[in-house]
Amino acid sequence: MAVRHLADACALLAFFGAGDSPMTQAGISAMQGEVWISPVTVWELTRKASIGKLPKLPAPTGTFAGYLARLGFRFQDLSWEDAERANQLPAHHKDPMVRMVIATALGNDMTVITDDNWFAAYGVKTIW
């Protein structure tokens, strides 16, 4: 079975050149393949951009979500089970948006493209 990659907010920021740390060659290669994005990640990034915690996100002709789709990123469904799973996770990471990405990755056997070391504490496979 092929590896399914789920990019978190850090991965998208690095991909667009706005991240805090440069992506490894493995991360870059993963981002150039078939990559899914959670709606929670889009919400997190657009929310932070709207309140000034991030610079304006790229959206050359429309919305950031539309731009992601035009670049070939895939929409990752957010299920009720993922939402419930996020609340059942140990409290290693307090950020609810990160917990939703973790729950989505666990429930869908996905490898997360991230530089966040906390994902490993949940048994999530990561690359970067």
C-alpha positions in Angstrom: 0.0 0.0 0.0 1.3 3.5 -0.9 2.2 5.9 1.9 -0.4 8.6 2.3 1.1 12.0 3.3 -0.8 14.5 5.4 0.9 18.0 5.6 0.5 20.0 8.8 0.6 23.8 9.1 4.4 23.8 9.6 4.9 21.9 6.4 2.7 24.2 4.3 4.5 27.2 5.7 7.9 25.7 4.9 6.6 24.8 1.4 5.6 28.4 0.8 8.9 29.7 2.2 7.5 31.1 5.4 8.4 28.4 7.8 10.8 28.6 10.8 13.0 25.7 9.7 14.0 24.6 6.3 12.6 21.3 5.0 14.8 18.3 4.5 15.1 16.7 1.0 12.8 13.9 2.2 10.2 16.5 3.2 10.5 18.3 -0.1 10.1 15.1 -2.0 7.0 14.1 0.0 5.5 17.6 -0.6 6.0 17.1 -4.3 3.9 13.9 -4.3 0.3 13.3 -3.5 -0.4 15.2 -0.3 -3.6 15.6 1.7 -4.5 18.7 3.8 -7.0 18.7 6.6 -9.6 21.4 6.7 -8.4 22.1 10.3 -5.0 23.0 8.9 -6.5 25.5 6.4 -8.6 26.9 9.3 -5.5 27.3 11.5 -3.5 29.0 8.8 -6.2 31.4 7.6 -7.2 32.2 11.1 -3.6 33.1 12.1 -3.2 35.2 8.9 -6.5 37.0 9.5 -5.4 38.1 13.0 -1.9 39.1 12.0 0.0 36.1 13.5 1.1 35.1 10.0 1.7 37.0 6.8 -0.9 37.0 4.1 -1.2 33.6 2.6 -0.7 33.0 -1.1 -4.0 33.1 -3.0 -3.1 34.7 -6.4 -6.6 34.2 -7.9 -9.1 33.6 -5.2 -8.9 31.8 -1.8 -6.1 30.0 -0.1 -8.1 26.8 -0.2 -8.7 27.2 -3.9 -4.9 27.9 -4.4 -4.1 24.6 -2.5 -6.5 22.7 -4.8 -5.0 24.3 -7.9 -1.5 23.2 -6.7 -2.8 19.6 -6.6 -3.1 19.2 -2.8 -5.9 16.8 -1.8 -8.8 17.5 0.7 -8.6 15.1 3.7 -12.1 14.4 5.0 -12.6 15.1 8.7 -14.7 12.4 10.2 -16.7 12.3 13.4 -14.4 9.5 14.5 -11.4 11.7 14.0 -13.0 14.4 16.1 -13.8 11.9 18.9 -10.3 10.3 18.7 -8.7 13.8 19.1 -10.4 14.1 22.5 -9.3 10.6 23.6 -5.6 11.3 22.9 -3.2 11.6 25.9 -2.5 15.2 26.8 1.0 15.4 25.4 0.1 18.3 23.1 -2.6 20.8 24.1 -3.2 22.5 20.7 -6.6 21.3 19.5 -5.7 21.8 15.9 -2.6 19.7 16.2 -4.6 17.1 18.0 -7.1 16.9 15.2 -4.2 16.4 12.6 -2.8 13.7 14.9 -6.2 12.0 15.2 -6.8 12.2 11.4 -3.3 10.6 10.7 -3.9 7.8 13.2 -7.4 7.1 11.9 -6.4 7.0 8.3 -2.9 5.4 8.5 -1.2 8.6 7.2 2.4 9.8 7.6 2.5 13.5 8.6 4.9 15.9 6.9 6.0 18.0 9.9 8.9 19.2 12.0 6.9 18.9 15.2 8.5 16.3 17.4 5.3 15.8 19.4 3.7 13.6 16.7 6.0 10.7 17.6 4.7 10.7 21.2 1.4 9.6 19.7 2.9 6.9 17.5 2.3 9.0 14.3 4.7 8.3 11.5 6.4 11.5 10.3 8.7 12.8 7.6 10.7 15.9 7.4 
